[in-house]
Amino acid sequence: MHVLDLLQSDNLGLTLLWGEEALLGQEVSGVTATDLEDPGRFLGPGELVLSGLVWWADGDLAKADRFVSALAHAGATALLAGEETHGKVPDELVAACRAHRVPLVAVPAKTSFRAVTEAVYLRQWGDLSRRPTRLFALPENVRSELSHLLEGGAGPAELLDRACAHLGRIACYLLTASGRTVARTPSAPAIPARRTTAARGGGSSRPGVSSRPGVFLRIESDSSPYDAWQLHVPDADAAPPRVLHEIAEVIAQYRDGQARRVAAARATAEELIRVLSGDPDPATLDDALTAAGLPLGGPYRVLTATSGDALAEALRHLDTVPSAVGDHTAVLYEDPSAGLDVPDLLRSVWPLVRACAEPDVELRLGAGTRASTAEALRASLNQSRFALTAADDDVPVRGVEQLDTLTELLAGVPPEVRTVFAARTLGALGDGMLRETLEVFLANNCSWARTAEALHLHVNTVHYRIERVETLTGRDLSRLDHKLDLYAALRCR
């Protein structure tokens, strides 16, 4: 189908704001709805982009240009901009689309994005009314059975199986944005998380028809970017789109109930963290562990992350590890017989979770040591918090056991504290030759000759400068503790 096909639909009421005839005749491969300021990495060639313009700020031509430029570089066929948020499509956006040659279509407030997506479905799979031999919606008995299953507390695997059973041996998956398989039909082979994110073109939550093989249909439900669910059918012709929509709506109802259960579980986890942060007696701690659903007796490990949602999704990839996840901290039970290295496993799945976040979001994780006693568990909590501060872009998942150098240990000290320590210890040296000489001197194990050679100086000059360093800092560089003071201060800059 083409953009022009949508414009000719009387039901949608779309208005072309800019677009040349040749551009309107481009093939449409799919639909992506987004309100990211820079959605380029989530787009595939040939896609229509639906945006409610929540990201827009009045008069910001640069922001409009960045958004449309991302669409152009991704090969999007057109931008369909909603009028509901701002009353009309901004002139700056029209100018940007004209400059980057991206057709722009206004979507009136009365037209839902779902209606636009459905129109694409119908054209992608053909006119369903011409194919009366196929099922175009869930049969009444199936809908009734699914309602009873929902009321009875059935899980996603049972719901998906029963919803798809009448379609025959269809392969169908429920996937999270990070590629985790929540459920699959009996005839669907297992697929690794990395392969599902690669097939989808990254960790994004992509609604509608994907430009990759098969169908990815977003489950409309409140969720974090890290565990947003999608219904995935590898064979685009295996089921009519209306059936898939109805199945997605059933799963969305399950997710609404699950959200309440997750919130309750998070509250009990937060209570456990509160208890751990104090000085609980053994009985109080056991009660908190039991309420959080963890076995008694340990060993346990505490994790702290910059995002509780990201941490929760990462731990769900480790489905055999019981855990209680709070707003930023998790306590998990490590079965000694399982032989799992949890921090190592988390390092392998963290990039999948990280791919779901905005580029400017910092996602880091700190892990404490294993603990069996209440005192050790409190220590693991403090260790995880310190390890989190030591994590960075190069090592986003940091176990406290990894802190085996002074530099790594200092990385966990708050930046504000490091700055004061460095200024207090080295401030009198300034930023010139004395500080440089000190750094080279320490790097060469306090060898006068090697320092002189490295700096192309006479040895006497090095002696003079180091004496000045000692005078200004009050440190004696013949003493190990004073050498460490100055070395640490240099690492804290």
N, C-alpha and C positions, 0 to 999 in steps of 0.2 A: 504494500500500500504506500501512498504518498501523502505528504502534508495537505495537498490539495483535496484529497478524499475527505479529510476531517473538516476542512473549511466548507465543503459542500453539504455537510450534514446539518439539516434544519434543527435537529434536536439539541445540538450542543450550543448553538448561538455564538460561535467563535468569530472573532474579527481580526483580519489580517492588518497589522500595523506597519510591517515592512517585509518585503520578500520578492525577489525576482522570480519570474515564471520558471526558469531553469532550476532554481534552488527548490522551488515548491514541488518539483517533479522527482526529487531524490527518494530512493527507497527508504522506508522506515523499518528498522530492525527490532525496535523495542521501545520501552518507556521507562524513564527513571524520574521519580519525584524527589526533589531535594530543596533544602533551604540553607545549604552550606554556602559560605562565601566563596570557597574555591572547590567546586565539585569535580574538577577534572579527573582525579584519579579514580573516581567511582563510575565514570562514563565509558561506554563502548561506542565504536563507530556506528553511525546510522541511527542513533537513538533520539527520540523526542525527549526533551527535558521539561518537566512540569515544575514550576516554582511559585509558591505563594508570596514571594518577595519579602519574607520576614527579615531577611538579612539586609534589606535596603535601608539606607539613611538618606533623608531628603537632601538633594543637591550634591551628593557625593558622586561625581562623574568618574573618579578613579576607581571607586568600588564597583560601579557598573561595568567599567571597562575590564577590570580583572575577572569578573564573573563571566562575561561574554567571551573574553579571550580564552578562558579555560574550556568553554563549550566548543569554540572554534578549533582549538588544538586537539580536542578529543574526537572531532569529526561528527558532532551532533548535527542532526538535520534541521532542528528548529527549537526555539524556546517558546513554550506556552506559559504565559505569565498570568497569574490570577489577579483579578481586580479587587477582591474582597478586602485585603489588608489596607491598601492605600486609596481605594476608591477608583483609581485608574492606573494604568501602566505609566511609570514616570518617563518624561521626555528624554532624560539622560540615558535610559535603557534603550530607547528607540535609536538614539544616536549611536550608542555602542554597537548595537546589532547591525546597523547599517555599515559602520566602519569595519566590522569583522565579517560582514556578509553572512550573518546568521538570521534566517527568517524569524520574525517575531509575531506571535499570535496572542491576542488578549482573550482570556477566559473569564466570562462574566461571573459575578458572585453566585448566581443561581445554578451554575453548572459545577458539579463536583468533579474533582480530579478522577474519582473512580469511574464516572461516566465516560470520561475521555479514555481512560485505560481500557474500559470494556469495549469501546468502539474500536480500539486498536486490536484487541483480542479477536473480535468478530471478523475483521478483515484479514488478520494473520492466519486464522484457521479456516477461513471461508465462511460463506453465508450459511449459518446453521439451519435455517429454515428450509434449505434445499436438500438436507440430508436427514430425512425423517426416521431412518432406521437406527440412528444412534441415540443414546441417552443424553439429554441436554440439561438435566437437573437430577438431584438425588431423588430416588423413588420415595414415596411417602413412608413405606415401611422402614426404609433405612433412616430417614430423618427421625422417625419415632424412636427407633432403637438407639440412635445417638443421643437423643434427649434423655432417655432413661439412663444411659451410661454416664452422661454428665451429672445427672442427679445422684447417681450412685457412687460418684467419686472416681470413675475410671481414669486411668492415666493416658498419656498421649499415644503410647504404642497401641493400646486396645482401640482407642478412638480412630486412629489412622487405619488400622487393619479393617475394622468394620465399615468405615466410610468408603474404603476402596474395594471391598470384597466383591461387590456386584460388577466391578469393571474387569474382572478376570485377573490374570497374573501380571498386574501392573507393578512396575517398580516406582515407588514413591517414598520420599524422605521428608522428615522435618529436620531442618538444619538451623543452627545458630549462625550469627554473623561471623563468628570466629571459626566456622567450619565443623563444629561439633555436631554429631548426629544425635538428635533427641529421640527419634523413632524412625523405623522404616518398615515397609510392608514385608511379608515373608519372602517374596520373590525378589526383593531388592538386595543386591550384594553389599557387603560392608565397604565403605569408602573412607580412606584416611582424611583427617581434617584438612591437611595441607592440599589434598587434591580437590576438595570441594571449594576451598577458597580460590584456588587457581582457576577452576572451571567458571567461577563467578566473576573472576577478574579482580580479586582482592577481598578484603574483609568488610566490604560495604553491605548494607541492607538494601538490596536492589529489588524494588517491586516490579511487577509486570513481566513482560516478555524479555528475556535476556538475549543479547546478541550471540551468546555462546550456546552450545547445544542444549536443548531442553528448555524447561520453563522454571523460572524462579518467581514465586508469588509470595509477597510479604504477608505475614499474619498481622492484621490490624489490631494491635493491643499495646498498652503502655508497657514499655520495657526500656532497658538501657541500650546504648549503641552496641554493647558487647554481646548481648544475648538475644538481640532481635531475631525472631524466628522467621523462617521461610519454608514454604511448601515447594519441594523440588521434584519435578517429573522429568527424567532424562529424555524420554520420548515425547516430543511436543504433540504428537497425534494420538497419544495413548488415552486421553480423556478430554471431553469438551470443556471449554473454559468455564462455563456456568457451573459445571459440577465441581471443578477445582475451587471456584469462588465459594461455593457452599461449604465445601470441606474446610477451607480456610476460616470461614466464619465460625464453624463448630470449634476448631482449634483455638480461635480467638476467645470464645466463651470459656474454654478450659483455662486459658492464660489469665483471664480476669480473676478467676478463682485462685489460680496459683499465685498471683501477685499478692493476694491477701495472706496466703500461707507463708510466702517468702518474707513479708513484712513482719509477721509474728515470729518467725524463726530468727530474723535479724534482731528483734527486740530481746529475745532470750540470749543471743550471742553477746549483745551489748551489755546485758546484765552480768554475764560471765566475765567480760573484760573489766567491768567496774569492780567486781569482787576481787579479781586478780590484782588490780591496781592498788588495793588496800593491803591489809594484813589479815586475811581470813583464817578462821579456824578450819580444821580439816572437814568437819561436818558441813559447814557453809559452802566450802569449795565443792565438795561432792554433790551437794544439792544443785549448785549452779551448773556443774558439768552434766549431771543427769537431765536437768531441764533443757540444756542445749543439745541433748541427744548424743552425747559422747560417752563411750564406755569408761568405767572407773578403773583406775590403776595405771593408766599410761602405758607406754610413753607417749607424750604429747610434744607438739612443736607449735610455736606461735609465729605467725606471719603478720607483717604490717605493710600496707601498700598505700599509694597515693589515691587510689580509687577502690572502694569496697566492691563496686559492681564489676570492675575488671578482675579483681581478686576472686570473686565468687565464680565468674565464668571460667577462669583459669583452673580453679579447683574442680569444677564440674568435668573438665577433661580427665581428671584423675578420679574417675567415678568409684574406685574401690577404697578411697581414703575418706573416712568419716570426718566431717568438719563442721564447725559453727562459725559463720561469717557475720561480722558486724559491719559498722559503717566504714572502717578502714583496717580492721584487725580480724584475724581468724585464728582459732585454735583447732588443730587437727590431731586426730589420733593416728599414730603410726604403728600398725601391727608389726611387731618384731619379726614374725614369721614370713611377712610379705617380702622382705628384702628390698624395699623401695628406697631410693634416694630422692625424697620429695623435692628439695631445692633444685636438683639436677633436672627432674621431670618438668618442673615449672619453667626452667630456663628454655626448654624445648618448645613449650606451648605459648610462652609469653609473646613472641613475635606475632602469633596469630591473633591474640587479643589486642596487641598494640596496633595492628593494622586496622582495627575497627574505630580507633579514636581519631579525632581531628589532629592535623600535623603539629599544632602548637601545644597539645596536651602532654604533660609529663606523666608517664606511667612508669613507676619504679616500685620495687618490692624488696623488703628486707626480711630475712629469716633468722630466727633464734636457733639455739641448739635444742636437741631432744631433752625432754624433762620427764621425770617420773614422780617427783615429789612436788608438794605445793610450793616450797621455796624455789626449787629449780624451775617451776613453771612461771613464777613471777620473774625470775631471772631471764627466761626465754622471751618474755614480753618486752623487758627493757632492752635485751640484745636485738630483738627484731626492729625496735624503733631506732636504735643506733645504726644498725645495718642499713636501714632505709635511707638515713641521711648520707651514708657513704656510697649508696648506689648512684649511678650516673648514666649518661647516654651510652657509654661504652660497656658498662656492666649494669644493666637495668635491674637484674635480679641478683642481689648480694646476700650471701649467707655470712653470718658473723664469723664462721670458721675461715672464711676467705681473707679476713683482715690479719694478714701475717707479715705486713711491713709497716713501718712507722708512717709512711705516706698514706697507706690505706686506712690506718687507724685515725690519722688526722682528718681524713676526708669525712669522717662521721661527726667531727666537731662542727657545731653550727657556724656558718660563714661569719656571722657577726662576732663570734668569740675568736675565731682565727684572725680576723682583721685586727682586733684590739691587741692580741698577743704579739702579732708580727710588728705592729706599730710601736708597741711598748718596748720590744726587745731590739728592734733594728732601726727604729726611727731616727736615732742620732747619726746613723751612717749615711742617710740620704739615699739616693738612687744611683750614685755614680761609681767611681772606681773602687772605693773601699768595699762596697757591697759585692761588686763583681769579684774582687780579689778574695774575699771571704768565701764566696760560693766555689770558686775554683780551688782554693786551698782545701776546703772540706772534701770536695769531689776527688782530690788527689791524695786523700788520707793524710793530710797535713804534711805533705812532703814539700820542703822549701824548693828543692831543685826542680821537681816536676811542675810545680806551680809557676816558677819563673819561666820555664820552657813554654808552658801553655800560654802564658800571657806575654811572652817575648820581652821579659824584664830581667834586670840583674837581680840576683838573689838578695842583695842588700836592700833593694827597693821593696821586695816582698816582705822582708823582715820589718822594715819601717812601717809598711801599710798594716800588717797584722798587729803590730804594737799599737797603732792608732785604733784599730778595731777593738782591741782589748780595753783600751782606755775609755773609748766612747760607750761601749756596751757594759762595761764592768764585769766582763767574763775573762777567765783565764783559759786559753786554748790548749794548755797542757793538761787540763782536767777533762775527763770523759763527760761528766755531767754538764759542764759548760759548753762543750762541743755539741752535745745533743740539744741543749737549749737553742743554740744558734741555728743548728741544722733544722730543727722543728720550725723555728720562726721563718726560715727561708721557704720551707714547704707550705707555710700558711699564707703566703702572700697571694 
